[in-house]
Amino acid sequence: MNLLAQRQPVYALAWQARRYDIGNRVEYAKCFIDFALRRPETAAAVREHLRAILEEASPIAQPPHGHPPRFVLSASKSDASIFFV
């Protein structure tokens, strides 16, 4: 960087943002889901799909009436699952 800066201008941008390690399968999935939930044209469909998957995966683990659902992601090298808690 120092050598480059001696030859031409070098610019940088500092920002506050969430970082994802997309070389990691779970982090890649989190990144994809987070961005899909932020986009108006995909948010509702993705949210509904996640709800449907979570209800199918754990039908007996529904939260008590009036309490918001909480989810846990369980991941290993070969598998990832989302559960109601």
Order of alpha helices (4+ residues) and beta strands (2+ residues): alpha-alpha-alpha-beta-beta
